[in-house]
């Protein structure tokens, strides 16, 4: 698995587009690093950039961007709504895939040392990379902001982890670290009052609010026996938040950092703001995502809001995302483009996939003189159509009048069907890619002994993969039969034939994929491996015949009764 990290540097410039583009261009200039998003804010005077790629390349791009920012941004002239302490205020590294947090921490240290040594900027490590526990919290490090940092650094406790111990007046100081995925998220309120927005933030954030005598906002602070302020915890764990007024939008917002989306998902934080605002006579009008987020965040939100409506959550990925966007008003302040705001979509290969084609394009491509897509891809697609029919019946059954008590059961079936469908659609292209890998291996040079060995190794791996993909199609198609069977027997009776046609598609797909296993398996040199794949394929095929026949016989009998 490739090692991929994300880096989200925050630069203290959100108004001068020339400066912002020059910094962004330094990132774009590093081959192998993809700049996913540039998100400037005029009121905050701050720009958040998001890049992903190989760790070595990402920290090189981050260093060059920090260097460019140090040349172009003078903190002595900076004013903005967002707390800040440096030209590059904060630069977190986030493990995405193929890399542990421990490894990411090492990369954060390397980047921090280079920034300190070469750019002469004081650097503090935070979150998982913090050198001492007191520095794990960004707000603690940044306390005092740029204006107070020169004095703060005179305290030996605030000696930087890297770089000079004398404050850099032009560039300020920088915080570099390693953390889990964080979502920067603002919820919009129908008020211009920053104080009221703060009240909602205090209700929601984990840290809550400091308690005061007589519950007055300007009353004397209550303290415990140690003299520390007494706090009332907020409703959402792993959430940081403040309220602010944004003149650019003419509204106040609750600005949050969701530091662990597994503890508090985005839609739960949103709903907490809705509840708090309503109690205080305000209304949430929408929300704003800063940067990007994982696709699963919106899928979970879409399911949450559909289930609230007593509707089946077993709909397509596209519809779930649409429901999430509309339910949380993510498009209130500006257009929300999933292709740009969802990290998986943003880093996906831009080349056109078979499953992205129209029905006509797919048929034309199949009918062309090229050898792929062939029977394997068609088998996977036939299975996807089969489970889609079953899923359709589940959704129709969930919405059937008089079946309100059953809707959740059918929603669960439909959700399972969508998962199976998506995996089969992925295999449509995977089969063609497996075929192409064989062609690439065949074309490898074979003049020298080492070249022959490399070619032989590549051929064996390609042949195994080309056999495993259609076997996977068979396995997943077979796993769809219980849904089809349940819909034929218990689903909306008006759609029994739709579910039955789905079973025929699954059977055809399993037979077709079996032929691909049978034609590819003999090319595998490892006989034990080849036999094992063939045996499993044969077993699935025989079972499919009997299951399909049972569904067919039941359907026929039902139609005749």
C-alpha positions in Angstrom: 0.0 0.0 0.0 1.3 3.4 -0.9 2.1 5.8 2.0 -0.1 8.9 1.8 -0.3 11.8 4.2 -2.3 15.0 4.1 -0.9 18.3 5.1 -3.1 21.4 5.9 -0.9 24.5 6.3 -2.7 27.7 7.5 -1.2 30.9 6.2 -1.9 34.3 7.7 -3.1 35.9 4.4 -6.6 35.7 3.1 -7.0 38.9 1.1 -4.1 39.3 -1.3 -4.8 36.7 -4.0 -1.4 37.3 -5.7 0.4 36.2 -2.5 -1.9 33.3 -2.0 -1.4 32.0 -5.5 2.4 32.3 -5.2 2.3 30.2 -2.1 0.0 27.7 -3.8 2.2 27.5 -6.8 5.2 26.3 -4.7 3.1 23.3 -3.7 1.9 22.7 -7.3 5.5 22.7 -8.4 6.3 19.5 -6.5 5.6 16.5 -8.7 3.7 13.8 -6.9 1.9 16.2 -4.5 -1.7 17.1 -5.2 -3.0 20.5 -4.0 -6.6 19.6 -3.3 -7.9 22.9 -1.9 -7.1 26.6 -1.4 -9.6 28.2 0.9 -9.0 31.9 1.6 -11.1 33.9 4.1 -11.2 37.7 3.9 -12.5 38.4 7.4 -10.1 35.9 9.1 -7.3 37.0 6.8 -6.2 33.4 6.6 -5.9 30.8 3.9 -6.1 27.0 4.5 -4.4 24.8 1.9 -4.8 21.1 1.6 -2.3 18.8 -0.1 -1.8 15.0 -0.2 0.9 12.7 -1.5 4.0 10.7 -0.6 5.3 11.8 2.8 8.7 12.7 1.5 7.3 14.9 -1.2 4.6 16.4 1.0 7.1 17.7 3.6 9.2 19.1 0.8 6.2 20.9 -0.6 5.2 22.1 2.9 8.7 23.5 3.5 8.8 25.3 0.2 5.3 26.8 0.9 6.4 27.9 4.4 9.5 29.4 2.9 7.5 31.4 0.3 5.1 32.6 3.0 8.0 33.8 5.1 9.2 35.9 2.1 5.7 37.4 1.3 3.9 37.8 4.6 4.9 40.4 7.2 3.1 39.7 10.5 3.8 43.2 11.7 1.0 44.3 9.2 -1.4 41.5 9.8 -4.9 41.9 11.2 -7.7 39.3 11.1 -10.5 37.6 13.1 -8.7 34.3 13.6 -6.2 33.7 16.3 -2.7 33.5 14.9 1.0 33.7 15.8 2.9 33.4 12.5 3.0 33.8 8.7 2.5 30.0 8.5 0.5 29.7 11.7 0.0 26.0 11.9 1.1 23.1 9.7 -0.3 19.7 10.7 0.5 16.4 9.0 -2.3 13.8 8.9 -1.8 10.0 8.1 -4.2 9.0 5.4 -3.1 5.5 4.3 -0.2 3.1 4.5 1.5 5.1 7.3 1.2 5.1 11.1 0.9 8.0 13.4 4.4 7.2 14.8 5.9 7.5 11.3 3.9 10.7 10.7 5.4 12.2 13.9 8.9 11.6 12.6 8.1 13.5 9.4 6.7 16.3 11.5 9.9 16.5 13.4 12.0 16.5 10.2 9.9 19.3 8.7 10.0 21.4 12.0 13.8 21.0 12.3 14.4 22.2 8.7 12.1 25.2 9.1 13.9 26.2 12.3 17.4 25.6 10.9 17.0 27.0 7.4 14.3 29.7 7.8 15.2 30.8 11.3 11.6 30.6 12.4 10.8 29.4 16.0 8.8 26.2 15.7 6.7 24.4 18.3 5.5 20.8 18.0 1.9 20.1 18.8 -0.8 17.4 19.0 0.6 13.8 18.7 4.1 15.3 17.9 4.2 17.5 21.1 7.5 17.3 22.9 5.8 17.9 26.3 2.1 17.3 27.2 1.5 21.0 27.8 2.1 21.7 24.1 -0.3 19.2 22.7 -3.1 21.8 22.5 -2.7 24.4 19.7 -4.7 27.0 21.6 -2.3 26.8 24.6 0.7 27.3 22.3 -0.9 30.2 20.4 -2.1 31.9 23.5 -1.0 35.6 23.4 -1.0 35.5 19.6 1.6 37.3 17.5 1.4 40.5 19.5 2.3 38.8 22.8 4.7 36.1 21.6 7.9 38.1 21.8 7.4 38.4 25.5 6.1 34.9 25.8 9.3 33.4 24.3 11.4 35.1 27.1 9.9 32.5 29.5 12.2 29.4 29.5 9.1 27.2 29.5 8.3 28.5 26.0 11.6 27.8 24.4 10.9 26.6 20.8 11.4 22.9 19.9 13.4 24.0 16.9 14.8 27.3 15.5 16.0 30.5 17.2 14.9 31.4 20.8 14.6 35.0 19.6 11.2 36.0 18.1 11.1 36.5 14.4 9.3 39.8 14.0 8.4 39.4 10.3 7.4 35.7 10.4 6.3 35.2 14.0 6.4 31.6 15.1 5.0 28.4 13.5 3.4 25.3 15.0 4.0 22.0 13.2 2.6 18.6 14.3 0.8 15.4 13.6 -2.8 14.7 14.3 -5.8 12.7 13.3 -8.2 14.0 10.6 -9.8 17.3 11.8 -12.8 19.0 10.2 -12.9 22.8 10.4 -16.6 23.5 10.3 -18.7 26.7 10.8 -22.4 26.7 11.6 -24.3 29.8 10.5 -26.8 31.7 12.7 -29.5 34.2 12.0 -27.9 36.8 14.2 -25.1 39.4 14.1 -24.3 39.0 17.8 -20.9 37.5 18.5 -21.8 37.1 22.1 -24.9 35.0 21.3 -22.9 32.9 18.9 -20.3 32.3 21.7 -23.1 31.1 23.9 -24.0 28.4 21.4 -20.3 27.5 21.0 -20.0 27.2 24.8 -23.1 24.9 24.9 -21.6 22.6 22.3 -17.9 22.5 22.7 -16.3 19.9 25.0 -14.6 22.5 27.1 -18.0 24.1 27.8 -18.2 27.4 29.7 -16.7 29.0 32.8 -19.5 29.3 35.4 -20.1 32.7 37.0 -22.1 33.8 40.0 -25.8 34.4 39.3 -25.2 33.0 35.8 -24.4 36.5 34.5 -22.1 36.7 31.5 -20.0 39.3 33.3 -20.4 38.0 36.8 -17.6 36.8 39.1 -16.0 33.6 38.0 -16.7 30.6 40.2 -13.5 28.8 41.3 -12.8 25.4 42.9 -10.7 24.7 46.0 -7.5 25.0 43.8 -8.5 28.4 42.5 -9.2 27.0 39.0 -12.4 28.2 37.2 -15.4 25.9 37.5 -16.6 24.7 34.1 -19.9 23.3 32.8 -19.0 20.8 30.1 -20.5 21.1 26.6 -22.6 18.5 24.9 -20.1 17.4 22.2 -16.8 15.6 23.0 -13.8 16.2 20.8 -15.2 19.5 19.6 -13.5 22.9 20.0 -15.5 26.0 19.2 -15.9 29.8 19.5 -18.4 32.3 18.2 -17.6 35.1 15.8 -19.2 37.7 13.5 -18.2 37.6 9.9 -18.8 41.0 8.2 -18.2 39.3 4.8 -21.4 37.2 5.3 -23.2 39.6 7.6 -23.9 36.8 10.1 -22.4 35.3 13.2 -21.1 31.7 13.2 -20.2 29.0 15.6 -16.7 28.0 14.4 -15.7 24.5 15.3 -12.9 22.1 15.0 -14.1 18.5 15.1 -11.0 16.7 16.3 -12.4 13.2 16.3 -15.2 12.6 13.9 -15.7 9.0 15.3 -16.6 10.5 18.7 -18.7 13.5 17.4 -19.7 13.2 13.7 -20.3 16.4 11.8 -24.1 16.0 11.7 -24.2 15.5 15.5 -22.3 18.8 16.1 -24.6 20.5 13.6 -27.7 19.3 15.4 -26.3 20.3 18.8 -25.9 23.9 17.4 -29.5 23.7 16.1 -30.8 22.7 19.5 -28.8 25.3 21.4 -29.7 28.1 19.0 -33.4 27.3 19.3 -33.3 27.5 23.1 -31.7 31.0 22.7 -34.2 32.3 20.2 -32.0 31.9 17.2 -32.1 29.7 14.1 -29.4 27.8 12.3 -29.5 28.7 8.6 -26.8 26.5 7.2 -23.1 25.7 7.6 -19.7 26.0 6.0 -17.0 23.5 5.5 -13.4 24.8 5.5 -11.1 22.5 3.5 -12.0 18.9 2.7 -13.6 15.9 4.5 -13.7 12.1 4.1 -16.6 10.8 2.1 -17.9 8.7 4.9 -18.7 11.8 7.0 -21.4 12.9 4.4 -22.6 9.3 3.9 -23.3 9.0 7.6 -25.0 12.3 7.7 -27.2 11.5 4.7 -28.3 8.2 6.4 -29.0 10.0 9.6 -31.3 12.5 8.0 -33.1 10.0 5.8 -33.8 7.8 8.8 -35.2 10.8 10.7 -37.7 11.1 7.9 -38.6 7.4 8.3 -37.2 6.9 4.8 -34.9 4.1 3.6 -31.2 4.9 3.9 -30.5 2.3 1.2 -30.1 4.9 -1.6 -27.1 5.7 -3.8 -23.9 7.4 -2.6 -24.8 10.4 -4.7 -28.2 10.8 -3.1 -26.9 10.4 0.4 -24.3 13.1 -0.2 -27.0 15.4 -1.7 -29.3 14.8 1.3 -26.4 15.6 3.7 -25.5 18.8 1.9 -29.1 20.1 1.9 -29.8 19.0 5.5 -26.9 20.9 6.9 -27.1 23.8 4.4 -23.5 23.3 3.3 -24.3 25.2 0.2 -25.8 28.3 1.9 -22.9 30.6 1.6 -21.3 29.2 -1.6 -21.6 26.3 -4.0 -20.6 22.9 -2.4 -19.0 20.7 -5.1 -18.5 17.2 -3.8 -15.8 16.5 -6.4 -13.7 19.3 -4.8 -14.7 19.0 -1.1 -14.6 15.2 -0.6 -11.1 14.0 -0.3 -11.6 10.6 -2.0 -13.2 12.3 -5.1 -10.5 15.0 -5.2 -7.6 12.6 -5.3 -9.2 10.0 -7.6 -7.8 9.3 -11.0 -9.2 11.8 -13.5 -9.2 9.3 -16.3 -12.7 8.1 -17.3 -13.8 4.8 -15.8 -16.1 2.4 -17.5 -18.7 2.9 -14.8 -18.7 6.6 -15.5 -19.8 6.1 -19.1 -23.4 6.4 -20.2 -25.2 3.2 -21.1 -24.7 3.9 -24.8 -21.0 4.7 -24.3 -20.5 1.5 -22.3 -22.2 -0.6 -25.0 -20.2 1.1 -27.8 -16.9 0.6 -25.9 -17.8 -3.1 -25.4 -18.8 -3.6 -29.0 -15.6 -1.9 -30.3 -12.5 -3.8 -31.6 -10.6 -3.5 -28.4 -10.4 -6.6 -26.2 -11.5 -4.9 -23.1 -14.0 -4.5 -21.5 -14.9 -8.1 -22.0 -16.9 -10.9 -20.4 -15.5 -10.3 -16.9 -16.5 -6.6 -16.8 -19.9 -7.4 -18.3 -20.4 -10.2 -15.7 -19.7 -7.7 -12.9 -22.1 -5.2 -14.4 -24.8 -7.8 -14.8 -24.5 -8.7 -11.2 -24.6 -5.0 -10.2 -27.9 -4.6 -12.2 -29.3 -7.7 -10.5 -28.7 -6.4 -7.0 -29.9 -3.0 -8.0 -33.3 -4.6 -8.9 -33.4 -6.2 -5.5 -32.5 -2.9 -3.8 -35.2 -1.1 -5.7 -37.8 -3.6 -4.4 -36.5 -3.1 -0.9 -36.8 0.7 -1.2 -40.3 0.4 -2.7 -41.3 -1.9 0.1 -40.0 0.5 2.7 -42.2 3.3 1.2 -45.3 1.1 0.8 -48.4 2.5 2.5 -49.6 0.3 5.3 -46.1 -1.2 5.8 -44.8 1.6 8.1 -43.8 -0.9 10.8 -41.6 -2.8 8.4 -39.8 0.2 6.8 -36.6 -0.1 8.9 -36.1 -3.8 8.0 -36.4 -2.9 4.3 -34.1 0.1 4.8 -31.5 -2.3 6.2 -31.9 -4.6 3.2 -31.6 -1.6 0.8 -28.5 -0.3 2.6 -26.9 -3.8 2.2 -27.9 -3.8 -1.4 -26.2 -0.5 -2.1 -23.0 -1.7 -0.5 -23.0 -4.9 -2.7 -23.8 -2.8 -5.8 -21.0 -0.4 -5.2 -18.5 -3.2 -4.8 -19.6 -4.9 -8.0 -19.4 -1.6 -9.9 -15.8 -1.3 -8.7 -15.1 -4.7 -10.1 -16.3 -3.7 -13.6 -13.1 -1.6 -14.0 -11.0 -3.9 -11.9 -11.5 -6.7 -14.3 -10.4 -4.6 -17.3 -7.4 -3.3 -15.3 -6.4 -6.9 -14.4 -6.5 -7.8 -18.1 -4.3 -4.8 -18.9 -1.8 -5.9 -16.3 -1.4 -9.2 -18.2 -0.8 -7.3 -21.4 1.8 -5.1 -19.7 3.6 -8.1 -18.3 3.7 -9.8 -21.7 5.3 -6.7 -23.2 8.1 -6.6 -20.6 11.7 -7.1 -21.9 13.1 -10.6 -21.7 16.6 -10.3 -23.2 18.7 -10.9 -20.0 18.2 -13.4 -17.2 17.1 -10.8 -14.7 14.6 -9.4 -17.2 13.2 -12.9 -17.8 12.8 -13.4 -14.0 11.1 -10.0 -13.6 8.8 -10.8 -16.4 8.0 -14.2 -15.1 7.2 -12.8 -11.6 5.0 -10.1 -13.1 3.2 -12.6 -15.3 2.4 -14.9 -12.4 1.1 -12.0 -10.3 -1.0 -10.7 -13.2 -2.5 -14.2 -13.9 -3.4 -14.7 -10.2 -5.0 -11.3 -10.0 -6.9 -11.8 -13.3 -8.3 -15.1 -11.8 -9.1 -13.6 -8.4 -11.1 -10.7 -9.8 -13.8 -12.8 -11.5 -13.9 -15.1 -8.5 -14.5 -12.0 -6.4 -17.4 -11.2 -8.7 -18.8 -14.6 -8.1 -18.5 -14.3 -4.3 -20.1 -10.9 -4.1 -22.9 -11.8 -6.6 -23.7 -14.9 -4.5 -23.8 -12.8 -1.4 -26.7 -10.8 -3.0 -29.0 -13.9 -3.2 -30.4 -13.6 0.3 -31.6 -10.0 -0.4 -33.2 -11.1 -3.7 -34.8 -14.1 -2.0 -36.2 -11.9 0.8 -37.7 -9.4 -1.7 -39.3 -12.2 -3.8 -40.9 -13.7 -0.7 -41.5 -10.7 1.6 -41.2 -7.6 -0.5 -43.8 -5.5 -2.3 -45.8 -8.1 -4.2 -46.2 -5.8 -7.1 -42.5 -6.0 -7.7 -41.9 -9.7 -7.3 -40.9 -10.1 -11.0 -38.3 -7.3 -10.7 -36.6 -9.2 -7.8 -36.8 -12.4 -9.8 -35.2 -10.8 -12.8 -32.4 -9.7 -10.4 -31.8 -13.4 -9.5 -31.5 -14.2 -13.3 -28.9 -11.4 -13.6 -26.9 -12.8 -10.7 -26.9 -16.3 -12.1 -25.8 -15.1 -15.5 -23.1 -13.0 -13.9 -21.8 -15.9 -11.8 -21.8 -18.2 -14.9 -19.9 -15.5 -16.9 -17.4 -14.8 -14.1 -16.8 -18.6 -13.8 -15.7 -18.8 -17.4 -13.1 -16.1 -16.7 -11.8 -18.0 -13.7 -11.7 -21.1 -15.8 -9.8 -19.5 -18.7 -7.2 -17.7 -16.5 -6.5 -20.3 -13.8 -4.5 -22.7 -16.0 -2.0 -19.9 -16.6 -1.0 -19.8 -13.0 2.2 -21.7 -12.4 1.4 -22.4 -8.8 -0.8 -25.5 -9.3 -2.0 -25.5 -5.7 -3.2 -21.9 -6.0 -4.8 -22.5 -9.3 -6.7 -25.6 -8.1 -7.9 -23.8 -5.0 -9.3 -20.9 -7.0 -11.1 -23.3 -9.5 -12.6 -25.4 -6.7 -14.1 -22.4 -4.9 -15.5 -21.0 -8.2 -17.1 -24.4 -9.1 -18.7 -24.6 -5.6 -20.2 -21.1 -6.0 -21.5 -21.9 -9.5 -23.3 -25.1 -8.4 -24.8 -23.3 -5.4 -26.0 -20.5 -7.7 -27.8 -22.9 -9.9 -29.9 -24.3 -7.1 -30.6 -20.9 -5.4 -31.7 -19.4 -8.7 -33.9 -22.3 -9.5 -35.6 -22.1 -6.1 -36.3 -18.4 -6.6 -37.6 -19.0 -10.1 -39.9 -21.8 -9.0 -41.3 -19.7 -6.1 -41.9 -16.8 -8.4 -43.7 -18.9 -11.0 -45.9 -20.5 -8.3 -46.7 -17.1 -6.8 -47.7 -15.7 -10.2 -50.0 -18.7 -10.9 -51.7 -18.6 -7.6 
